[in-house]
Amino acid sequence: MERTVISPEMVVLVGPGAVDDLDVRQPVILAFDFGDAPILSLSRCPSVNATAALRLCVSDAACERLFGHVPRAPTVYHLPASLRAIALAVLDCPLRGEAGTTLRGAKCVELFCESFAALVDDALVPTPGDAALTERDTRRIVHARLVIDEQWREKLTLDTIARTCGVNRAKLTRGFRALFGVTVADAIAERRLGGARQMLLATDLPVSSVGYACGYQNNASFTRAFSRRYGVVPTRLRAGEMAA
């Protein structure tokens, strides 16, 4: 385990291992675990997450000062792709020596801020225990969410996601709704339409090309889905932004 002091209010632990003294007063522990279903765990005790690949230990005073919020109860969340990328950048820092320490420290501060911003905005999806789902099945269904987050541009079906995650279709359907509050189809559509909206505003690609790039096979189905989600057809969204 590698231990790095970022400031008197933050210590970073890379690699698993027990900790006796963090030298951080009343720490909040953000533990990042990269298994088949990556998770972010929040707790108050470092020993609870002793096997995690990366832990950020931040004083509750810093959490309160920066975000006006201090987590109290231990909670486990699905680790979204955006946070996972920052956490992996900490672990895979290409620089060595003082330059590496500086870069890793900056990435850790970014990871803490982005994680807490998502927490305060209620953007993190909890992975609660469920009597109807075993721990293994829960991890597989959380992995299904990760597949959607990372592969939403591709052709995704219930069957392909179920096979990828090693769970049957019925259990995926029930478990996904129980954990995330939406259907698999709704989660795919939300990611695709969000990506399409970003492309419409950031590029000058034809609307049909945007729809195809985001997983829609024809312009009509893309336009219908987009207008249902945003209340405006893609061409009008782009025209309105340009006029503004």
ROLUMNU-670023 format. One line per 5 residues: number of its first residue (from 1); their letters; for each residue x, y, z of N, C-alpha, C. Coordinates in Angstrom, 3 decimals, padded with zeros to 6 digits. Example, Ala and Ser with C-alpha at 12.3 -4.5 7.8 and 13.67 -1.06 7.14 Angstrom:
<atoms>
1 = as = 013.190/-005.690/007.800/012.300/-004.500/007.800/013.200/-003.300/007.800; 012.850/-002.250/007.080/013.670/-001.060/007.140/012.900/000.030/007.870
</atoms>
This chain:
<atoms>
1 = mertv = 000.839/-001.197/000.000/000.000/000.000/000.000/000.876/001.250/000.000; 000.557/002.181/-000.872/001.277/003.458/-000.941/000.413/004.546/-000.323; 001.022/005.317/000.543/000.299/006.357/001.276/000.861/007.719/000.898; -000.021/008.636/000.470/000.412/009.975/000.056/-000.415/011.024/000.783; 000.263/011.969/001.419/-000.416/013.068/002.101/-000.577/014.210/001.098
6 = ispem = -001.809/014.500/000.719/-002.088/015.586/-000.208/-002.139/016.923/000.528; -002.727/016.893/001.701/-002.822/018.082/002.555/-003.140/017.586/003.959; -003.158/018.479/004.951/-003.553/018.032/006.295/-004.963/017.470/006.345; -005.766/017.723/005.293/-007.151/017.268/005.281/-007.397/016.109/004.321; -006.362/015.653/003.613/-006.565/014.556/002.671/-005.337/013.648/002.610
11 = vvlvg = -005.600/012.349/002.767/-004.574/011.315/002.592/-005.089/010.318/001.572; -004.219/009.895/000.668/-004.586/008.947/-000.379/-003.876/007.630/-000.137; -004.641/006.544/-000.205/-004.092/005.199/-000.039/-004.275/004.447/-001.357; -003.165/004.026/-001.944/-003.202/003.261/-003.191/-002.829/001.822/-002.879; -003.753/000.906/-003.166/-003.530/-000.496/-002.868/-004.198/-000.905/-001.569
16 = pgavd = -004.496/-002.197/-001.433/-005.163/-002.682/-000.216/-004.224/-002.708/000.976; -004.832/-002.676/002.154/-004.042/-002.757/003.370/-004.732/-002.071/004.527; -004.451/-002.556/005.736/-005.044/-001.967/006.940/-004.321/-000.677/007.301; -005.041/000.222/007.980/-004.490/001.512/008.385/-004.751/001.710/009.870; -003.698/002.069/010.600/-003.854/002.314/012.022/-004.171/003.784/012.315
21 = dldvr = -003.457/004.689/011.637/-003.635/006.110/011.916/-003.510/006.892/010.612; -004.546/007.654/010.287/-004.541/008.413/009.038/-004.015/009.834/009.211; -003.931/010.330/010.425/-003.559/011.719/010.679/-004.537/012.686/010.016; -005.763/012.249/009.799/-006.818/013.105/009.275/-007.957/013.066/010.275; -008.387/014.227/010.718/-009.394/014.281/011.771/-010.772/013.948/011.217
26 = qpvil = -011.435/012.972/011.837/-012.789/012.552/011.469/-012.912/012.361/009.946; -012.216/011.380/009.417/-012.183/011.239/007.958/-013.450/010.619/007.368; -013.755/011.051/006.160/-014.722/010.379/005.292/-013.896/009.592/004.276; -014.205/008.301/004.135/-013.418/007.438/003.254/-014.190/007.199/001.962; -013.595/007.576/000.839/-014.142/007.258/-000.474/-013.278/006.140/-001.049
31 = afdfg = -013.835/004.937/-001.135/-013.078/003.767/-001.580/-013.551/003.342/-002.966; -012.588/003.147/-003.871/-012.886/002.799/-005.255/-012.424/001.372/-005.524; -013.376/000.533/-005.931/-013.117/-000.887/-006.146/-013.432/-001.201/-007.603; -012.455/-001.791/-008.322/-012.606/-002.022/-009.761/-012.723/-003.514/-010.058; -013.890/-004.076/-009.768/-014.157/-005.460/-010.122/-014.997/-005.513/-011.383
36 = dapil = -015.734/-006.622/-011.563/-016.643/-006.721/-012.709/-017.703/-005.637/-012.644; -018.068/-005.242/-011.430/-019.039/-004.162/-011.236/-018.386/-003.105/-010.348; -017.687/-002.129/-010.924/-016.968/-001.124/-010.138/-017.903/-000.357/-009.203; -017.434/-000.127/-007.990/-018.260/000.550/-006.991/-017.464/001.635/-006.270; -018.210/002.577/-005.726/-017.669/003.609/-004.851/-018.330/003.436/-003.493
41 = slsrc = -017.521/003.217/-002.461/-018.046/003.037/-001.109/-017.691/004.240/-000.257; -018.658/004.722/000.511/-018.421/005.799/001.461/-018.582/005.255/002.865; -017.607/005.540/003.716/-017.685/005.076/005.100/-016.889/006.029/005.979; -016.872/005.735/007.267/-016.100/006.530/008.211/-014.904/005.763/008.757; -014.769/004.499/008.376/-013.720/003.647/008.938/-012.860/003.046/007.833
46 = psvna = -011.558/003.340/007.774/-010.692/002.813/006.713/-010.664/001.298/006.641; -010.815/000.621/007.788/-010.728/-000.836/007.804/-011.897/-001.492/007.086; -013.001/-000.758/006.926/-014.165/-001.311/006.241/-013.847/-001.585/004.782; -012.992/-000.745/004.182/-012.666/-000.844/002.762/-011.197/-001.191/002.546; -010.666/-002.057/003.393/-009.229/-002.335/003.370/-008.767/-003.031/002.097
51 = taalr = -009.675/-003.600/001.319/-009.271/-004.305/000.099/-009.410/-003.438/-001.155; -009.866/-002.196/-001.014/-010.085/-001.340/-002.171/-008.760/-000.955/-002.831; -008.806/-000.746/-004.139/-007.605/-000.381/-004.887/-007.179/001.056/-004.617; -008.149/001.912/-004.306/-007.857/003.330/-004.083/-008.798/003.881/-003.026; -008.232/004.615/-002.045/-009.049/005.237/-001.019/-008.632/006.699/-000.841
56 = lcvsd = -009.622/007.565/-000.844/-009.405/008.970/-000.518/-009.941/009.203/000.885; -009.092/009.672/001.766/-009.477/009.900/003.154/-009.476/011.405/003.391; -010.656/011.978/003.532/-010.819/013.435/003.583/-011.525/013.819/004.874; -011.048/014.860/005.520/-011.664/015.278/006.784/-013.088/015.755/006.548; -013.954/015.495/007.526/-015.326/015.951/007.379/-015.412/017.478/007.351
61 = aacer = -014.415/018.164/007.955/-014.401/019.623/007.908/-014.245/020.115/006.472; -013.396/019.434/005.692/-013.203/019.815/004.291/-014.463/019.532/003.483; -015.110/018.401/003.745/-016.361/018.067/003.040/-017.429/019.111/003.325; -017.530/019.507/004.579/-018.536/020.492/004.968/-018.220/021.855/004.367; -016.955/022.237/004.398/-016.568/023.560/003.907/-016.773/023.684/002.395
66 = lfghv = -016.420/022.638/001.660/-016.466/022.705/000.203/-017.844/022.402/-000.367; -018.575/021.455/000.269/-019.828/020.995/-000.322/-021.028/021.090/000.608; -020.786/021.502/001.857/-021.900/021.627/002.784/-022.562/020.306/003.111; -021.798/019.221/003.009/-022.392/017.899/003.226/-021.328/016.942/003.756; -021.694/016.172/004.770/-020.810/015.146/005.313/-021.586/013.838/005.387
71 = prapt = -021.202/012.814/004.617/-021.902/011.524/004.682/-021.765/010.913/006.067; -022.837/010.331/006.553/-022.817/009.714/007.870/-022.912/008.196/007.792; -023.939/007.699/007.098/-024.128/006.247/007.029/-023.285/005.656/005.897; -022.675/004.482/006.112/-021.936/003.816/005.027/-022.874/003.521/003.856; -022.433/003.814/002.648/-023.244/003.618/001.453/-022.357/003.136/000.320
76 = vyhlp = -022.928/002.295/-000.550/-022.208/001.797/-001.715/-022.945/002.251/-002.972; -022.186/002.787/-003.935/-022.766/003.299/-005.172/-022.147/002.616/-006.391; -022.931/002.547/-007.436/-022.402/002.207/-008.747/-021.401/003.282/-009.145; -020.218/002.872/-009.629/-019.182/003.826/-010.019/-019.359/004.184/-011.489; -019.820/005.408/-011.792/-020.047/005.773/-013.191/-018.745/005.871/-013.964
81 = aslra = -018.851/005.768/-015.281/-017.673/005.730/-016.142/-016.809/006.978/-015.971; -017.425/008.143/-015.767/-016.654/009.387/-015.651/-015.744/009.373/-014.424; -016.266/008.916/-013.282/-015.451/008.831/-012.067/-014.434/007.703/-012.166; -014.838/006.622/-012.799/-013.920/005.494/-012.968/-012.684/005.919/-013.770; -012.884/006.743/-014.789/-011.765/007.186/-015.622/-010.766/008.017/-014.806
86 = ialav = -011.286/008.897/-013.932/-010.386/009.713/-013.111/-009.636/008.836/-012.105; -010.359/007.900/-011.487/-009.731/007.016/-010.498/-008.633/006.174/-011.142; -008.883/005.670/-012.330/-007.868/004.873/-013.017/-006.677/005.728/-013.422; -006.921/007.012/-013.713/-005.819/007.910/-014.032/-004.905/008.112/-012.824; -005.479/008.068/-011.626/-004.667/008.136/-010.412/-003.789/006.901/-010.294
91 = ldcpl = -004.387/005.732/-010.529/-003.645/004.478/-010.389/-002.604/004.284/-011.479; -002.904/004.788/-012.679/-002.024/004.561/-013.831/-001.212/005.789/-014.188; -000.896/006.613/-013.221/-000.141/007.841/-013.475/001.174/007.515/-014.190; 001.420/008.094/-015.382/002.605/007.737/-016.162/003.885/008.407/-015.687; 003.778/009.451/-014.884/004.954/010.202/-014.451/005.520/009.641/-013.154
96 = rgeag = 006.790/009.871/-012.929/007.462/009.399/-011.725/008.045/010.593/-010.971; 008.518/010.339/-009.770/009.151/011.377/-008.986/008.176/012.465/-008.572; 008.715/013.687/-008.422/007.887/014.789/-007.954/006.780/015.131/-008.944; 007.086/014.993/-010.252/006.055/015.284/-011.253/004.880/014.324/-011.109; 005.178/013.049/-010.891/004.121/012.060/-010.703/003.320/012.325/-009.446
101 = ttlrg = 004.005/012.692/-008.369/003.305/012.995/-007.119/002.371/014.183/-007.284; 002.840/015.195/-008.004/002.014/016.381/-008.242/000.793/016.047/-009.088; 001.004/015.285/-010.175/-000.104/014.932/-011.048/-001.113/014.056/-010.325; -000.616/013.074/-009.592/-001.522/012.189/-008.860/-002.319/012.966/-007.817; -001.653/013.904/-007.137/-002.357/014.714/-006.155/-003.461/015.535/-006.782
106 = akcve = -003.171/016.115/-007.940/-004.187/016.911/-008.634/-005.370/016.045/-009.053; -005.077/014.854/-009.543/-006.147/013.940/-009.955/-006.979/013.486/-008.763; -006.340/013.303/-007.624/-007.084/012.905/-006.422/-008.032/014.008/-005.976; -007.574/015.262/-006.037/-008.447/016.379/-005.687/-009.611/016.444/-006.674; -009.328/016.250/-007.967/-010.390/016.243/-008.975/-011.384/015.121/-008.698
111 = lfces = -010.876/013.946/-008.360/-011.743/012.803/-008.089/-012.629/013.061/-006.878; -012.055/013.618/-005.829/-012.843/013.953/-004.637/-013.945/014.954/-004.979; -013.579/016.019/-005.699/-014.563/017.062/-006.018/-015.668/016.537/-006.921; -015.311/015.770/-007.949/-016.315/015.236/-008.865/-017.220/014.226/-008.155; -016.642/013.414/-007.284/-017.436/012.426/-006.549/-018.429/013.105/-005.624
116 = faalv = -017.974/014.114/-004.898/-018.861/014.801/-003.971/-019.911/015.634/-004.704; -019.522/016.230/-005.827/-020.506/016.978/-006.609/-021.629/016.049/-007.073; -021.261/014.843/-007.533/-022.272/013.867/-007.949/-023.116/013.414/-006.766; -022.488/013.260/-005.614/-023.213/012.846/-004.412/-024.226/013.914/-003.991; -023.777/015.162/-003.955/-024.656/016.255/-003.540/-025.793/016.453/-004.537
121 = ddalv = -025.510/016.243/-005.822/-026.538/016.393/-006.867/-027.439/015.165/-006.982; -027.212/014.178/-006.112/-027.992/012.938/-006.128/-027.864/012.226/-007.473; -026.653/012.299/-008.063/-026.412/011.679/-009.369/-025.797/010.290/-009.267; -025.427/009.870/-008.064/-024.868/008.533/-007.876/-025.994/007.541/-007.608; -025.861/006.362/-008.202/-026.893/005.336/-008.064/-026.466/004.339/-006.986
126 = ptpgd = -027.210/004.241/-005.884/-026.835/003.299/-004.830/-027.058/001.862/-005.258; -026.298/000.960/-004.684/-026.458/-000.476/-004.943/-026.818/-001.143/-003.618; -028.058/-000.973/-003.170/-028.451/-001.503/-001.859/-028.568/-003.009/-001.870; -028.454/-003.569/-000.674/-028.710/-004.994/-000.570/-030.171/-005.277/-000.864; -030.433/-006.400/-001.508/-031.814/-006.753/-001.878/-031.982/-008.239/-001.613
131 = aalte = -032.988/-008.566/-000.854/-033.186/-009.966/-000.477/-033.419/-010.848/-001.689; -033.938/-010.261/-002.785/-034.233/-011.052/-003.972/-033.010/-011.240/-004.855; -031.928/-010.523/-004.565/-030.720/-010.599/-005.370/-029.537/-010.991/-004.488; -028.772/-011.960/-004.935/-027.557/-012.291/-004.230/-026.522/-011.202/-004.505; -025.454/-011.192/-003.713/-024.385/-010.213/-003.941/-023.802/-010.380/-005.342
136 = rdtrr = -023.638/-011.634/-005.775/-023.086/-011.878/-007.116/-024.007/-011.334/-008.196; -025.316/-011.578/-008.064/-026.262/-011.077/-009.062/-026.301/-009.549/-009.065; -026.219/-008.948/-007.890/-026.211/-007.494/-007.814/-025.022/-006.927/-008.567; -023.848/-007.525/-008.370/-022.658/-007.063/-009.084/-022.828/-007.226/-010.590; -023.460/-008.306/-011.008/-023.658/-008.519/-012.440/-024.607/-007.478/-013.027
141 = ivhar = -025.620/-007.119/-012.275/-026.577/-006.134/-012.785/-025.965/-004.734/-012.774; -025.139/-004.441/-011.776/-024.410/-003.170/-011.792/-023.458/-003.141/-012.992; -022.873/-004.293/-013.303/-022.016/-004.375/-014.487/-022.810/-004.097/-015.761; -024.075/-004.500/-015.784/-024.935/-004.210/-016.939/-025.068/-002.703/-017.132; -025.183/-001.970/-016.030/-025.255/-000.505/-016.130/-023.956/000.053/-016.707
146 = lvide = -022.833/-000.523/-016.307/-021.540/-000.091/-016.840/-021.452/-000.363/-018.338; -021.962/-001.510/-018.769/-021.977/-001.836/-020.200/-022.757/-000.773/-020.966; -023.903/-000.370/-020.437/-024.720/000.662/-021.085/-023.972/001.986/-021.105; -023.342/002.350/-019.991/-022.612/003.611/-019.912/-021.498/003.691/-020.955; -020.842/002.552/-021.222/-019.667/002.563/-022.081/-019.945/002.133/-023.521
151 = qwrek = -021.036/001.398/-023.754/-021.277/000.851/-025.095/-022.611/001.304/-025.686; -023.148/002.420/-025.233/-024.476/002.856/-025.649/-024.562/003.153/-027.141; -023.436/003.414/-027.790/-023.458/003.677/-029.232/-023.664/002.406/-030.049; -023.416/001.259/-029.434/-023.500/-000.019/-030.147/-024.914/-000.592/-030.078; -025.139/-001.665/-030.817/-026.442/-002.321/-030.788/-026.547/-003.139/-029.510
156 = ltldt = -027.392/-002.691/-028.589/-027.560/-003.358/-027.301/-028.984/-003.888/-027.175; -029.102/-005.128/-026.755/-030.403/-005.725/-026.478/-030.353/-006.361/-025.100; -031.519/-006.693/-024.573/-031.560/-007.385/-023.282/-030.749/-008.665/-023.319; -030.886/-009.403/-024.408/-030.186/-010.685/-024.499/-028.671/-010.515/-024.537; -028.185/-009.539/-025.318/-026.734/-009.363/-025.403/-026.163/-008.864/-024.079
161 = iartc = -026.884/-007.946/-023.418/-026.405/-007.448/-022.121/-026.429/-008.572/-021.088; -027.498/-009.368/-021.091/-027.606/-010.474/-020.137/-026.464/-011.467/-020.328; -026.169/-011.796/-021.590/-025.068/-012.737/-021.859/-023.730/-012.149/-021.426; -023.528/-010.876/-021.704/-022.272/-010.221/-021.339/-022.052/-010.243/-019.829; -023.138/-010.081/-019.077/-023.026/-009.963/-017.621/-023.231/-011.284/-016.879
166 = gvnra = -023.592/-012.342/-017.616/-023.745/-013.649/-016.987/-024.965/-013.790/-016.120; -026.073/-013.155/-016.526/-027.316/-013.254/-015.766/-028.448/-013.481/-016.756; -029.506/-014.174/-016.346/-030.576/-014.429/-017.302/-031.420/-013.178/-017.523; -032.159/-013.184/-018.620/-032.912/-012.005/-019.046/-033.932/-011.545/-017.999; -034.657/-012.488/-017.417/-035.686/-012.125/-016.442/-035.073/-011.475/-015.206
171 = kltrg = -033.974/-012.053/-014.723/-033.339/-011.498/-013.529/-032.739/-010.129/-013.830; -032.184/-009.965/-015.033/-031.652/-008.666/-015.425/-032.763/-007.617/-015.440; -033.903/-007.974/-016.012/-035.019/-007.027/-016.113/-035.508/-006.593/-014.735; -035.756/-007.585/-013.857/-036.263/-007.270/-012.517/-035.210/-006.544/-011.677; -033.996/-007.071/-011.713/-032.939/-006.508/-010.882/-032.534/-005.106/-011.299
176 = fralf = -032.506/-004.853/-012.601/-032.118/-003.531/-013.084/-033.119/-002.476/-012.617; -034.404/-002.793/-012.722/-035.416/-001.842/-012.265/-035.325/-001.644/-010.754; -035.057/-002.725/-010.012/-034.972/-002.613/-008.558/-033.786/-001.745/-008.130; -032.651/-001.893/-008.810/-031.452/-001.160/-008.417/-031.432/000.274/-008.921; -031.917/000.490/-010.150/-031.741/001.792/-010.783/-033.044/002.563/-011.000
181 = gvtva = -034.184/001.932/-010.761/-035.450/002.630/-010.875/-035.931/002.883/-012.282; -035.270/002.304/-013.277/-035.666/002.439/-014.686/-035.482/001.086/-015.362; -036.082/000.939/-016.539/-035.874/-000.280/-017.307/-034.539/-000.207/-018.039; -034.080/-001.346/-018.506/-032.852/-001.386/-019.314/-033.024/-000.524/-020.563; -034.171/-000.652/-021.210/-034.424/000.123/-022.426/-034.398/001.623/-022.140
186 = daiae = -034.973/002.039/-021.024/-034.976/003.459/-020.672/-033.560/003.967/-020.406; -032.740/003.139/-019.743/-031.361/003.544/-019.457/-030.564/003.704/-020.747; -030.767/002.790/-021.701/-030.079/002.895/-022.988/-030.523/004.155/-023.724; -031.832/004.378/-023.762/-032.355/005.549/-024.472/-031.840/006.847/-023.852; -031.792/006.902/-022.520/-031.326/008.111/-021.854/-029.882/008.430/-022.220
191 = rrlgg = -029.032/007.404/-022.242/-027.619/007.632/-022.613/-027.508/008.037/-024.072; -028.255/007.388/-024.950/-028.173/007.704/-026.374/-028.676/009.111/-026.667; -029.800/009.493/-026.079/-030.369/010.801/-026.353/-029.522/011.913/-025.732; -028.951/011.640/-024.574/-028.041/012.623/-023.989/-026.811/012.827/-024.857; -026.272/011.720/-025.383/-025.132/011.826/-026.285/-025.494/012.539/-027.574
196 = arqml = -026.697/012.261/-028.083/-027.146/012.914/-029.314/-027.299/014.419/-029.108; -027.869/014.807/-027.977/-028.044/016.234/-027.701/-026.695/016.944/-027.667; -025.716/016.313/-027.024/-024.386/016.904/-026.954/-023.772/017.046/-028.344; -023.937/016.016/-029.184/-023.392/016.073/-030.540/-024.083/017.133/-031.388; -025.381/017.275/-031.230/-026.109/018.283/-031.997/-025.618/019.689/-031.669
201 = latdl = -025.298/019.928/-030.417/-024.879/021.255/-029.992/-023.400/021.517/-030.232; -022.611/020.437/-030.300/-021.153/020.615/-030.393/-020.588/020.376/-031.784; -021.377/019.812/-032.708/-020.882/019.520/-034.049/-021.863/020.053/-035.089; -021.429/020.021/-036.349/-022.326/020.397/-037.451/-022.689/019.186/-038.302; -022.593/017.999/-037.734/-022.987/016.786/-038.442/-024.472/016.831/-038.779
206 = pvssv = -024.880/016.249/-039.915/-026.314/016.168/-040.221/-027.059/015.431/-039.113; -028.313/015.805/-038.915/-029.119/015.190/-037.862/-029.183/013.679/-038.032; -029.355/013.220/-039.262/-029.427/011.769/-039.499/-028.137/011.070/-039.099; -026.995/011.735/-039.327/-025.704/011.148/-038.950/-025.553/011.088/-037.434; -026.042/012.111/-036.744/-026.001/012.113/-035.276/-026.827/010.954/-034.733
211 = gyacg = -028.041/010.807/-035.277/-028.897/009.717/-034.827/-028.262/008.361/-035.044; -027.682/008.157/-036.219/-027.047/006.864/-036.517/-025.854/006.619/-035.589; -025.069/007.668/-035.345/-023.898/007.525/-034.470/-024.297/007.181/-033.042; -025.531/007.538/-032.677/-026.002/007.289/-031.310/-026.897/006.059/-031.206; -026.877/005.214/-032.239/-027.541/003.926/-032.141/-028.907/003.833/-032.769
216 = yqnna = -029.360/004.887/-033.457/-030.675/004.849/-034.106/-030.509/004.503/-035.583; -031.294/003.534/-036.049/-031.121/003.012/-037.400/-031.765/003.879/-038.470; -032.705/004.749/-038.105/-033.297/005.642/-039.100/-033.647/006.972/-038.445; -033.744/007.996/-039.266/-033.938/009.349/-038.761/-035.310/009.537/-038.098; -036.316/008.825/-038.603/-037.664/008.981/-038.051/-037.724/008.517/-036.595
221 = sftra = -037.145/007.350/-036.318/-037.180/006.835/-034.947/-036.356/007.720/-034.018; -035.245/008.243/-034.523/-034.423/009.151/-033.712/-035.187/010.425/-033.385; -035.835/011.013/-034.380/-036.567/012.268/-034.174/-037.711/012.076/-033.187; -038.440/010.953/-033.314/-039.544/010.686/-032.379/-039.029/010.567/-030.946; -037.989/009.767/-030.770/-037.447/009.564/-029.425/-036.902/010.868/-028.844
226 = fsrry = -036.218/011.630/-029.662/-035.612/012.879/-029.194/-036.690/013.886/-028.783; -037.730/014.028/-029.599/-038.789/014.995/-029.291/-039.572/014.586/-028.044; -039.757/013.262/-027.821/-040.422/012.814/-026.592/-039.589/013.172/-025.368; -038.274/013.033/-025.492/-037.394/013.282/-024.340/-037.202/014.771/-024.061; -037.011/015.585/-025.098/-036.652/016.981/-024.902/-037.752/017.976/-025.311
231 = gvvpt = -038.857/017.468/-025.879/-039.952/018.351/-026.239/-039.700/019.204/-027.455; -038.689/018.867/-028.236/-038.361/019.606/-029.444/-037.633/018.662/-030.390; -037.848/018.803/-031.695/-037.163/017.936/-032.651/-035.701/018.375/-032.760; -034.798/017.475/-033.181/-033.367/017.797/-033.219/-033.022/019.050/-034.007; -033.660/019.245/-035.160/-033.343/020.425/-035.987/-033.691/021.716/-035.265
236 = rlrag = -034.789/021.714/-034.528/-035.196/022.928/-033.804/-034.273/023.207/-032.616; -033.825/022.137/-031.955/-032.884/022.328/-030.861/-031.620/023.026/-031.375; -031.090/022.506/-032.466/-029.863/023.088/-033.025/-030.118/024.522/-033.507; -031.225/024.764/-034.176/-031.541/026.098/-034.678/-031.710/027.094/-033.538; -032.338/026.641/-032.470/-032.530/027.519/-031.309/-031.231/027.901/-030.667
241 = emaa = -030.299/026.955/-030.555/-028.997/027.250/-029.960/-028.207/028.217/-030.835; -028.269/028.008/-032.139/-027.532/028.878/-033.054/-028.093/030.305/-032.993; -029.424/030.413/-032.881/-030.039/031.735/-032.809/-029.655/032.447/-031.513; -029.545/031.648/-030.440/-029.164/032.249/-029.160/-027.733/032.759/-029.180
</atoms>
